[in-house]
């Protein structure tokens, strides 16, 4: 038997007061415009509808909005102290050898110098070596190519964070 009822976590999100919804969305993505669009499109019938709205909003973000979203992410290998989300997402670097951590720091700095923002990748499930290899590969991109890769990676991160937001039992 199939059910058409809205999952409980999504139902809770749908009825949040606007300020609370924006705050919850801001935890998922630092772009004010992205959060505004997702909050305004409520209610969502399914989690897939929420993901589709997230993807559409991400695709339409202007450069300044993307920069705002990126500013909410710490460098790979240096999760925000006391932030369980960034620590969980960057777990692949937590147990990395000191040499790899030092190499990642150098690569992060070179990347940031070239592009003007942190190296952003959906780190969930990736090893430190995979993240290092990705930054080495992507540092050769043009700023335009990299902006679109970052947009895609932010979309992946947002989906993971939205899933946690609407699937949590509260």
ZADO-1210 file (C-alpha; in nm, 4 decimals, padded with zeros to 6 digits):
<atoms>
<atom x="00.0000" y="00.0000" z="00.0000" code="UNK" pos="1"/>
<atom x="00.1355" y="00.3417" z="-00.0932" code="UNK" pos="2"/>
<atom x="00.0756" y="00.6503" z="00.1083" code="UNK" pos="3"/>
<atom x="00.0442" y="01.0059" z="-00.0136" code="UNK" pos="4"/>
<atom x="00.0849" y="01.1678" z="00.3251" code="UNK" pos="5"/>
<atom x="00.3674" y="01.4129" z="00.3761" code="UNK" pos="6"/>
<atom x="00.6560" y="01.2697" z="00.5837" code="UNK" pos="7"/>
<atom x="00.6451" y="01.4027" z="00.9435" code="UNK" pos="8"/>
<atom x="00.9745" y="01.5940" z="00.9227" code="UNK" pos="9"/>
<atom x="00.8682" y="01.7646" z="00.6016" code="UNK" pos="10"/>
<atom x="00.5228" y="01.8406" z="00.7470" code="UNK" pos="11"/>
<atom x="00.6936" y="02.0102" z="01.0450" code="UNK" pos="12"/>
<atom x="00.9131" y="02.2137" z="00.8089" code="UNK" pos="13"/>
<atom x="00.6122" y="02.3146" z="00.5980" code="UNK" pos="14"/>
<atom x="00.4348" y="02.4746" z="00.8961" code="UNK" pos="15"/>
<atom x="00.7325" y="02.6503" z="01.0545" code="UNK" pos="16"/>
<atom x="00.6902" y="03.0215" z="01.1100" code="UNK" pos="17"/>
<atom x="00.8727" y="03.2126" z="00.8337" code="UNK" pos="18"/>
<atom x="01.1622" y="03.3287" z="01.0518" code="UNK" pos="19"/>
<atom x="01.2176" y="02.9746" z="01.1867" code="UNK" pos="20"/>
<atom x="01.2027" y="02.8267" z="00.8365" code="UNK" pos="21"/>
<atom x="01.4573" y="03.0791" z="00.7078" code="UNK" pos="22"/>
<atom x="01.6860" y="03.0072" z="01.0044" code="UNK" pos="23"/>
<atom x="01.6644" y="02.6312" z="00.9437" code="UNK" pos="24"/>
<atom x="01.7335" y="02.6767" z="00.5736" code="UNK" pos="25"/>
<atom x="02.0231" y="02.9130" z="00.6470" code="UNK" pos="26"/>
<atom x="02.1814" y="02.6295" z="00.8467" code="UNK" pos="27"/>
<atom x="02.1695" y="02.4199" z="00.5294" code="UNK" pos="28"/>
<atom x="02.2956" y="02.6930" z="00.2956" code="UNK" pos="29"/>
<atom x="02.4259" y="03.0419" z="00.3753" code="UNK" pos="30"/>
<atom x="02.2605" y="03.1985" z="00.0699" code="UNK" pos="31"/>
<atom x="01.9794" y="03.4269" z="00.1847" code="UNK" pos="32"/>
<atom x="01.8210" y="03.4190" z="-00.1619" code="UNK" pos="33"/>
<atom x="01.8229" y="03.0364" z="-00.1751" code="UNK" pos="34"/>
<atom x="01.6607" y="03.0180" z="00.1694" code="UNK" pos="35"/>
<atom x="01.4038" y="03.2826" z="00.0766" code="UNK" pos="36"/>
<atom x="01.3028" y="03.0939" z="-00.2388" code="UNK" pos="37"/>
<atom x="01.2681" y="02.7603" z="-00.0602" code="UNK" pos="38"/>
<atom x="01.0702" y="02.9061" z="00.2276" code="UNK" pos="39"/>
<atom x="00.8373" y="03.0961" z="-00.0073" code="UNK" pos="40"/>
<atom x="00.7606" y="02.7799" z="-00.2076" code="UNK" pos="41"/>
<atom x="00.6256" y="02.5907" z="00.0942" code="UNK" pos="42"/>
<atom x="00.4378" y="02.3679" z="00.1490" code="UNK" pos="43"/>
<atom x="00.6125" y="02.0762" z="-00.0199" code="UNK" pos="44"/>
<atom x="00.4184" y="01.7549" z="-00.0801" code="UNK" pos="45"/>
<atom x="00.7294" y="01.5368" z="-00.0954" code="UNK" pos="46"/>
<atom x="01.0968" y="01.5542" z="-00.0087" code="UNK" pos="47"/>
<atom x="01.1678" y="01.5229" z="-00.3817" code="UNK" pos="48"/>
<atom x="00.9667" y="01.8429" z="-00.4369" code="UNK" pos="49"/>
<atom x="01.1870" y="02.0166" z="-00.1789" code="UNK" pos="50"/>
<atom x="01.5023" y="01.8878" z="-00.3512" code="UNK" pos="51"/>
<atom x="01.3726" y="02.0040" z="-00.6904" code="UNK" pos="52"/>
<atom x="01.3029" y="02.3504" z="-00.5485" code="UNK" pos="53"/>
<atom x="01.6524" y="02.3563" z="-00.3985" code="UNK" pos="54"/>
<atom x="01.8113" y="02.2574" z="-00.7294" code="UNK" pos="55"/>
<atom x="01.6090" y="02.5189" z="-00.9190" code="UNK" pos="56"/>
<atom x="01.6967" y="02.7931" z="-00.6698" code="UNK" pos="57"/>
<atom x="02.0663" y="02.6959" z="-00.6811" code="UNK" pos="58"/>
<atom x="02.0664" y="02.7025" z="-01.0628" code="UNK" pos="59"/>
<atom x="01.9257" y="03.0564" z="-01.0603" code="UNK" pos="60"/>
<atom x="02.1540" y="03.2095" z="-00.7973" code="UNK" pos="61"/>
<atom x="02.3498" y="03.5122" z="-00.9075" code="UNK" pos="62"/>
<atom x="02.7253" y="03.5226" z="-00.8518" code="UNK" pos="63"/>
<atom x="02.6903" y="03.7297" z="-00.5329" code="UNK" pos="64"/>
<atom x="02.4421" y="03.4752" z="-00.3925" code="UNK" pos="65"/>
<atom x="02.6817" y="03.1901" z="-00.4746" code="UNK" pos="66"/>
<atom x="02.9601" y="03.3798" z="-00.2987" code="UNK" pos="67"/>
<atom x="02.7360" y="03.4197" z="00.0064" code="UNK" pos="68"/>
<atom x="02.6648" y="03.0445" z="00.0018" code="UNK" pos="69"/>
<atom x="03.0363" y="02.9600" z="-00.0279" code="UNK" pos="70"/>
<atom x="03.1266" y="03.1929" z="00.2581" code="UNK" pos="71"/>
<atom x="02.9309" y="02.9629" z="00.4899" code="UNK" pos="72"/>
<atom x="03.1703" y="02.6741" z="00.4288" code="UNK" pos="73"/>
<atom x="03.5013" y="02.6300" z="00.6126" code="UNK" pos="74"/>
<atom x="03.8106" y="02.5130" z="00.4246" code="UNK" pos="75"/>
<atom x="03.8470" y="02.1374" z="00.3764" code="UNK" pos="76"/>
<atom x="04.0576" y="02.0033" z="00.6610" code="UNK" pos="77"/>
<atom x="03.9560" y="02.2845" z="00.8963" code="UNK" pos="78"/>
<atom x="03.5924" y="02.2360" z="00.9994" code="UNK" pos="79"/>
<atom x="03.4401" y="02.5111" z="01.2112" code="UNK" pos="80"/>
<atom x="03.5201" y="02.4457" z="01.5789" code="UNK" pos="81"/>
<atom x="03.2124" y="02.3237" z="01.7610" code="UNK" pos="82"/>
<atom x="03.0184" y="02.2707" z="01.4364" code="UNK" pos="83"/>
<atom x="02.9091" y="01.9057" z="01.4184" code="UNK" pos="84"/>
<atom x="02.7820" y="01.9479" z="01.0604" code="UNK" pos="85"/>
<atom x="03.1148" y="02.0547" z="00.9108" code="UNK" pos="86"/>
<atom x="03.3007" y="01.7999" z="01.1256" code="UNK" pos="87"/>
<atom x="03.0692" y="01.5197" z="01.0066" code="UNK" pos="88"/>
<atom x="03.0923" y="01.6273" z="00.6426" code="UNK" pos="89"/>
<atom x="03.4706" y="01.6512" z="00.6550" code="UNK" pos="90"/>
<atom x="03.5258" y="01.3258" z="00.8445" code="UNK" pos="91"/>
<atom x="03.7418" y="01.2002" z="00.5564" code="UNK" pos="92"/>
<atom x="04.0114" y="01.4504" z="00.6541" code="UNK" pos="93"/>
<atom x="03.9851" y="01.3964" z="01.0302" code="UNK" pos="94"/>
<atom x="04.1992" y="01.0832" z="01.0353" code="UNK" pos="95"/>
<atom x="04.4289" y="01.1852" z="00.7507" code="UNK" pos="96"/>
<atom x="04.8037" y="01.1809" z="00.7945" code="UNK" pos="97"/>
<atom x="04.9658" y="01.5091" z="00.8957" code="UNK" pos="98"/>
<atom x="05.1423" y="01.5244" z="00.5585" code="UNK" pos="99"/>
<atom x="04.8087" y="01.5087" z="00.3765" code="UNK" pos="100"/>
<atom x="04.6595" y="01.7736" z="00.6052" code="UNK" pos="101"/>
<atom x="04.9576" y="02.0017" z="00.5383" code="UNK" pos="102"/>
<atom x="04.9317" y="01.9411" z="00.1633" code="UNK" pos="103"/>
<atom x="04.5590" y="02.0163" z="00.1741" code="UNK" pos="104"/>
<atom x="04.6265" y="02.3427" z="00.3585" code="UNK" pos="105"/>
<atom x="04.8723" y="02.4495" z="00.0860" code="UNK" pos="106"/>
<atom x="04.6305" y="02.3501" z="-00.1893" code="UNK" pos="107"/>
<atom x="04.3424" y="02.5318" z="-00.0169" code="UNK" pos="108"/>
<atom x="04.5511" y="02.8492" z="00.0002" code="UNK" pos="109"/>
<atom x="04.6572" y="02.8243" z="-00.3659" code="UNK" pos="110"/>
<atom x="04.2975" y="02.7596" z="-00.4710" code="UNK" pos="111"/>
<atom x="04.1667" y="03.0496" z="-00.2629" code="UNK" pos="112"/>
<atom x="04.4323" y="03.2804" z="-00.4080" code="UNK" pos="113"/>
<atom x="04.3305" y="03.1859" z="-00.7629" code="UNK" pos="114"/>
<atom x="03.9520" y="03.1859" z="-00.7236" code="UNK" pos="115"/>
<atom x="03.8915" y="03.4164" z="-00.4258" code="UNK" pos="116"/>
<atom x="03.6949" y="03.1634" z="-00.2223" code="UNK" pos="117"/>
<atom x="03.7409" y="02.8352" z="-00.0384" code="UNK" pos="118"/>
<atom x="03.7669" y="02.5092" z="-00.2290" code="UNK" pos="119"/>
<atom x="03.4181" y="02.3690" z="-00.2097" code="UNK" pos="120"/>
<atom x="03.3333" y="02.0039" z="-00.2596" code="UNK" pos="121"/>
<atom x="03.0637" y="01.7751" z="-00.1290" code="UNK" pos="122"/>
<atom x="03.3010" y="01.6060" z="00.1157" code="UNK" pos="123"/>
<atom x="03.0512" y="01.3575" z="00.2593" code="UNK" pos="124"/>
<atom x="03.1836" y="01.0062" z="00.2028" code="UNK" pos="125"/>
<atom x="03.5110" y="01.1216" z="00.0461" code="UNK" pos="126"/>
<atom x="03.8557" y="01.0370" z="00.1743" code="UNK" pos="127"/>
<atom x="04.1222" y="01.2969" z="00.2333" code="UNK" pos="128"/>
<atom x="04.3078" y="01.1685" z="-00.0714" code="UNK" pos="129"/>
<atom x="03.9986" y="01.2051" z="-00.2910" code="UNK" pos="130"/>
<atom x="03.9532" y="01.5643" z="-00.1760" code="UNK" pos="131"/>
<atom x="04.3204" y="01.6417" z="-00.2361" code="UNK" pos="132"/>
<atom x="04.3038" y="01.4922" z="-00.5848" code="UNK" pos="133"/>
<atom x="03.9904" y="01.6942" z="-00.6615" code="UNK" pos="134"/>
<atom x="04.1478" y="02.0262" z="-00.5631" code="UNK" pos="135"/>
<atom x="04.4598" y="01.9419" z="-00.7665" code="UNK" pos="136"/>
<atom x="04.2406" y="01.8707" z="-01.0684" code="UNK" pos="137"/>
<atom x="04.0104" y="02.1698" z="-01.0278" code="UNK" pos="138"/>
<atom x="04.2771" y="02.4340" z="-00.9635" code="UNK" pos="139"/>
<atom x="04.3467" y="02.4297" z="-01.3384" code="UNK" pos="140"/>
<atom x="03.9888" y="02.5301" z="-01.4228" code="UNK" pos="141"/>
<atom x="03.8838" y="02.8730" z="-01.5431" code="UNK" pos="142"/>
<atom x="03.6885" y="03.0846" z="-01.2928" code="UNK" pos="143"/>
<atom x="03.3727" y="03.0279" z="-01.5014" code="UNK" pos="144"/>
<atom x="03.4167" y="02.6481" z="-01.5045" code="UNK" pos="145"/>
<atom x="03.4870" y="02.6455" z="-01.1344" code="UNK" pos="146"/>
<atom x="03.1831" y="02.8590" z="-01.0522" code="UNK" pos="147"/>
<atom x="02.9561" y="02.6019" z="-01.2201" code="UNK" pos="148"/>
<atom x="03.1306" y="02.3101" z="-01.0462" code="UNK" pos="149"/>
<atom x="03.0876" y="02.4917" z="-00.7142" code="UNK" pos="150"/>
<atom x="02.7190" y="02.5453" z="-00.7942" code="UNK" pos="151"/>
<atom x="02.6814" y="02.1682" z="-00.8520" code="UNK" pos="152"/>
<atom x="02.8734" y="02.0784" z="-00.5344" code="UNK" pos="153"/>
<atom x="02.6641" y="02.3235" z="-00.3288" code="UNK" pos="154"/>
<atom x="02.3521" y="02.1580" z="-00.4691" code="UNK" pos="155"/>
<atom x="02.4744" y="01.8172" z="-00.3491" code="UNK" pos="156"/>
<atom x="02.5590" y="01.9545" z="-00.0042" code="UNK" pos="157"/>
<atom x="02.2205" y="02.1266" z="00.0193" code="UNK" pos="158"/>
<atom x="02.0367" y="01.8021" z="-00.0605" code="UNK" pos="159"/>
<atom x="02.2256" y="01.6174" z="00.2153" code="UNK" pos="160"/>
<atom x="02.1560" y="01.8941" z="00.4644" code="UNK" pos="161"/>
<atom x="01.7901" y="01.9249" z="00.3634" code="UNK" pos="162"/>
<atom x="01.7498" y="01.5500" z="00.4091" code="UNK" pos="163"/>
<atom x="01.8774" y="01.5835" z="00.7640" code="UNK" pos="164"/>
<atom x="01.6469" y="01.8801" z="00.8234" code="UNK" pos="165"/>
<atom x="01.3262" y="01.7059" z="00.7148" code="UNK" pos="166"/>
<atom x="01.4055" y="01.3506" z="00.8219" code="UNK" pos="167"/>
<atom x="01.4988" y="01.4285" z="01.1816" code="UNK" pos="168"/>
<atom x="01.2486" y="01.3078" z="01.4368" code="UNK" pos="169"/>
<atom x="01.1684" y="01.5949" z="01.6676" code="UNK" pos="170"/>
</atoms>
